[in-house]
Amino acid sequence: MPDFTAVLAQIKPKLGCVADNLALIEERIQQAIIQKAELVIFPELALTGYFLKDLVPEVALRLDSPEILRLTELSSQISIAFGFVEVTDDYRFFNSALYLEDGNIKHLHRKVYLPTYGLFDEQRYLARGERFRAFDTKFGRMGMLICEDMWHLSSSYILAMDGAATLLCLSSSPSRGIEGESLGSATAWQKLTTTTAMFLNCRVFYCNRVGYEDGINFWGGSEYISPAGESVVRAGLMVEDNVTITVDEGALRRERIFSPMLRDENLFVTVQELKRIERERSQ
Amino acid sequence: MAGLTANTTLLRQILVGFVRDEVHKVGIRKAVLGLSGGIDSALVAFIAAEALGPKNVHAICMPYKSSNPESEVHARLVAEACGIDFTVIPITPMVDAYFDNFPSADNMRRGNKMARERMTILFDHSALLSALVLGTSNKTELLLGYGTLYGDMASALNPIGDLYKTQVWQLSAEMGVPSAVIEKKPSADLWAGQTDEEELGFTYNQVDELLGRMVDQRLSRDELIKAGFNPEFVDTVYGKIQNSHFKRRLPVIAKVSNRTIDRDFRYSRDWGK
């Protein structure tokens, strides 16, 4: 695989304003094209904003909607990953992310883990996705996660076992925890992304939004983590930002030679034990 | 307790950003607030001045004849320190005109009336100046219900409503609130010599230590007592939170339709912003 250049677009979407957000996304795509980037990544629900509540059906888009078609067309110039609300023919609404490449939809991921605790209430309004699947891109095999998905170890594990060497995590993570040296939620996420990269010898692109919705602040801090679990570049906290990364394919090769944990992972043992647990739980 | 010691640099960044973002996104540039001479409104004035620019913040001091004259002096000191506009509108004539009809009204009725009189002046200035009204209630008093519903609890935006009083002190020191205001005893200033802590029956430090564990960390009653809190104190504070909960909610609506406001008609306030 060749080296490639990616951009993390740390934007501030307007709540419920699809047209405005589409314009904002297109602007960032054009910028990324001008700077000769090959992949641009946007946050979770970049097209809609996060605390949608009863707005969900109003901002939802079909995969054949003009907005999605427009972004799909743009992907003939640059690969694009972004989040939106998807509506299906049977009127289910998903917190979804698309990976667009060469003018086609390469992959659709529907958020599996919809947080409904604390300040979150996603499962009240949205349907659950039911799969994690890796997919092939020009830059190798990838997997997509939407925010809370990543807090479940099995999600990243499945994608890595399915061959993903690059994990894209699209996020809308609210700020909370002001006691420590740095923001509580930012610290927790950094531990998660770096540890996941290290365990699975995978690259992690983490793209988080900024801005406030009803007093809740999203902290940004979008980040690229190397397959060794090291933070290579990080966007500003709580500011709109744009981060460009030149991804070194050699770093992945070297890491997988140096720490071949993924090679040694025993899928047979894992599946056998999970099946046993499932059997025992259903008794 | 670790939970009450705030990273004031981070807190300042979040709260200044909050005022700037939430004011600007509704197409407004200005804010108005009541400046009492106390620490809560002083801190909000400093946050707003940094967020919007001092010229876009208008403070109104609204003394009653029984207010401590020192309060107005401190309010003026705060306004000068952060460079914001400042006016004084005494509320004695309107409050007295009303209570001439009810001469036997007690302190609570008089205090509530004063708080609501101030609220009407602030919201009138909101229209006059095209400015959003900033709230100045902290988390301790919001949880204890130590405020007047539709009075000092009324606002468009409250930057400090998730800060315990202890944290208000910490952030005020970081932001340069004059030390005379930080160091004086907190008072609702309804009558001479009144102090919050005497009226509440415990200190802010004591109650914040309890609230942090009870509300934020969700320790059970048994765990709180084991941690050294007096059972009576725990029960008193729990009762205050429970009995004042109505003040923290919208008025209750009788449900008859499929979509009742705030029950199954749910939108963020920042809808479309």
HADDOCK unambig.tbl for C-alpha pairs under 7 A between the chains (distance, minus, plus):
assign (segid A and resid 14 and name CA) (segid B and resid 272 and name CA) 6.52 0.50 0.50
assign (segid A and resid 14 and name CA) (segid B and resid 273 and name CA) 5.51 0.50 0.50
assign (segid A and resid 15 and name CA) (segid B and resid 270 and name CA) 6.66 0.50 0.50
assign (segid A and resid 15 and name CA) (segid B and resid 271 and name CA) 5.60 0.50 0.50
assign (segid A and resid 15 and name CA) (segid B and resid 272 and name CA) 5.18 0.50 0.50
assign (segid A and resid 15 and name CA) (segid B and resid 273 and name CA) 5.70 0.50 0.50
assign (segid A and resid 16 and name CA) (segid B and resid 271 and name CA) 6.19 0.50 0.50
assign (segid A and resid 16 and name CA) (segid B and resid 272 and name CA) 5.23 0.50 0.50
assign (segid A and resid 17 and name CA) (segid B and resid 272 and name CA) 5.76 0.50 0.50
assign (segid A and resid 51 and name CA) (segid B and resid 268 and name CA) 6.51 0.50 0.50
assign (segid A and resid 52 and name CA) (segid B and resid 267 and name CA) 6.73 0.50 0.50
assign (segid A and resid 52 and name CA) (segid B and resid 268 and name CA) 6.83 0.50 0.50
assign (segid A and resid 53 and name CA) (segid B and resid 266 and name CA) 6.01 0.50 0.50
assign (segid A and resid 53 and name CA) (segid B and resid 267 and name CA) 5.60 0.50 0.50
assign (segid A and resid 54 and name CA) (segid B and resid 265 and name CA) 6.92 0.50 0.50
assign (segid A and resid 54 and name CA) (segid B and resid 266 and name CA) 5.48 0.50 0.50
assign (segid A and resid 54 and name CA) (segid B and resid 267 and name CA) 5.78 0.50 0.50
assign (segid A and resid 55 and name CA) (segid B and resid 267 and name CA) 6.82 0.50 0.50
assign (segid A and resid 178 and name CA) (segid B and resid 6 and name CA) 5.58 0.50 0.50
assign (segid A and resid 178 and name CA) (segid B and resid 7 and name CA) 5.56 0.50 0.50
assign (segid A and resid 178 and name CA) (segid B and resid 10 and name CA) 6.78 0.50 0.50
assign (segid A and resid 178 and name CA) (segid B and resid 11 and name CA) 6.50 0.50 0.50
assign (segid A and resid 179 and name CA) (segid B and resid 2 and name CA) 6.90 0.50 0.50
assign (segid A and resid 179 and name CA) (segid B and resid 3 and name CA) 6.01 0.50 0.50
assign (segid A and resid 179 and name CA) (segid B and resid 5 and name CA) 5.84 0.50 0.50
assign (segid A and resid 179 and name CA) (segid B and resid 6 and name CA) 4.55 0.50 0.50
assign (segid A and resid 179 and name CA) (segid B and resid 7 and name CA) 5.29 0.50 0.50
assign (segid A and resid 180 and name CA) (segid B and resid 7 and name CA) 6.15 0.50 0.50
assign (segid A and resid 181 and name CA) (segid B and resid 7 and name CA) 6.67 0.50 0.50
assign (segid A and resid 212 and name CA) (segid B and resid 18 and name CA) 6.80 0.50 0.50
assign (segid A and resid 212 and name CA) (segid B and resid 21 and name CA) 6.79 0.50 0.50
assign (segid A and resid 213 and name CA) (segid B and resid 270 and name CA) 5.96 0.50 0.50
assign (segid A and resid 214 and name CA) (segid B and resid 268 and name CA) 6.47 0.50 0.50
assign (segid A and resid 214 and name CA) (segid B and resid 269 and name CA) 6.05 0.50 0.50
assign (segid A and resid 214 and name CA) (segid B and resid 270 and name CA) 5.68 0.50 0.50
assign (segid A and resid 215 and name CA) (segid B and resid 18 and name CA) 6.43 0.50 0.50
